[in-house]
Amino acid sequence: MAGTPPHLWEILPDVLPRCGEAALALSLLGIRTVPMPRYHFHLVDSETVADKGGHELPDNATAERVAKQLGERLRGDLPQLRNRNFAIVVTDEEGERVCRIPIDPSN
């Protein structure tokens, strides 16, 4: 995907703590309470930049909130992604699509 910033997924850890979930905060501190499902945040347009490692989150609703926050952050930090049909597609650990969040909601 031409023009995709190499640091794209480096901002995901900045977004994750903002989702407000206690279990997620504990997880980020290395404290496990219960096993959590793994979600992958892929950047897509005509191609996909895959999130190979994934991130443990409590549930689909939290994954969707994180995707929305990631989209907002990308929209602000990387204006070159606007008006180009980029989106964050979240999949669960089975590869099932959870949600699709456009980077630029006007598209």
C-alpha positions as CSV (number, residue, x, y, z in Angstrom):
1,M,0.0,0.0,0.0
2,A,1.9,3.0,-1.3
3,G,2.1,5.9,1.1
4,T,1.2,4.0,4.2
5,P,3.2,5.5,7.1
6,P,5.6,2.9,8.6
7,H,4.7,4.0,12.2
8,L,0.9,3.4,11.7
9,W,0.5,0.6,14.3
10,E,2.9,2.3,16.7
11,I,0.1,4.6,17.8
12,L,-2.3,1.8,18.7
13,P,-0.8,1.4,22.2
14,D,-1.5,5.1,22.8
15,V,-5.2,4.5,21.9
16,L,-5.8,1.3,23.8
17,P,-5.6,2.7,27.3
18,R,-8.2,5.4,26.5
19,C,-11.0,2.8,25.9
20,G,-11.7,2.9,29.7
21,E,-12.0,-0.8,30.4
22,A,-10.5,-1.9,33.8
23,A,-9.7,-5.4,32.4
24,L,-7.8,-3.8,29.6
25,A,-5.8,-1.5,31.9
26,L,-4.9,-4.5,34.0
27,S,-3.9,-6.5,30.9
28,L,-1.6,-3.6,29.8
29,L,0.0,-3.8,33.2
30,G,0.6,-7.5,32.8
31,I,-2.0,-8.5,35.3
32,R,-4.4,-11.2,33.9
33,T,-7.8,-11.4,35.3
34,V,-9.5,-13.6,32.7
35,P,-8.5,-14.7,29.2
36,M,-9.6,-12.1,26.7
37,P,-10.2,-12.5,23.0
38,R,-7.7,-11.3,20.5
39,Y,-8.6,-8.6,17.9
40,H,-6.8,-7.5,14.9
41,F,-6.9,-3.9,13.6
42,H,-6.2,-3.8,9.8
43,L,-5.8,-0.7,7.7
44,V,-7.5,-1.2,4.4
45,D,-8.1,0.6,1.1
46,S,-7.7,-1.4,-2.1
47,E,-5.1,-3.5,-0.1
48,T,-4.7,-4.5,3.5
49,V,-2.0,-3.7,6.0
50,A,-2.5,-6.5,8.4
51,D,-2.2,-6.3,12.2
52,K,-0.4,-9.7,12.6
53,G,0.0,-9.7,16.3
54,G,-3.4,-8.6,17.4
55,H,-4.5,-7.1,20.7
56,E,-6.4,-8.7,23.6
57,L,-9.6,-6.8,24.5
58,P,-12.6,-7.7,26.6
59,D,-15.2,-7.8,23.9
60,N,-16.4,-6.7,20.5
61,A,-17.8,-3.4,21.8
62,T,-14.4,-2.4,23.2
63,A,-12.7,-3.4,20.0
64,E,-15.1,-1.1,18.1
65,R,-14.5,1.8,20.5
66,V,-10.7,1.3,20.1
67,A,-11.1,1.2,16.3
68,K,-13.1,4.5,16.4
69,Q,-10.4,6.1,18.5
70,L,-7.7,4.8,16.2
71,G,-9.5,6.2,13.2
72,E,-9.9,9.6,14.9
73,R,-6.2,9.6,15.8
74,L,-5.2,8.7,12.2
75,R,-7.5,11.3,10.8
76,G,-5.7,14.0,12.9
77,D,-2.1,12.7,12.7
78,L,-2.1,11.5,9.0
79,P,-4.2,13.8,6.9
80,Q,-2.8,12.1,3.8
81,L,-5.2,9.2,4.6
82,R,-8.3,11.4,4.2
83,N,-10.5,11.2,1.0
84,R,-8.8,7.9,0.0
85,N,-11.3,5.4,1.3
86,F,-9.0,4.1,4.1
87,A,-10.7,2.3,6.9
88,I,-9.9,0.3,10.0
89,V,-11.4,-3.2,9.8
90,V,-11.4,-5.2,13.0
91,T,-11.5,-8.9,13.0
92,D,-11.7,-11.4,15.9
93,E,-9.3,-14.3,16.5
94,E,-11.3,-16.5,14.1
95,G,-10.9,-13.9,11.4
96,E,-14.6,-12.8,11.5
97,R,-15.2,-9.1,10.8
98,V,-16.3,-7.2,13.9
99,C,-16.6,-3.7,12.4
100,R,-15.3,-1.4,9.7
101,I,-14.6,2.2,10.7
102,P,-13.8,4.7,7.9
103,I,-10.8,6.9,8.5
104,D,-12.7,9.8,6.9
105,P,-16.4,9.4,7.7
106,S,-17.4,11.5,4.7
107,N,-16.3,8.6,2.5
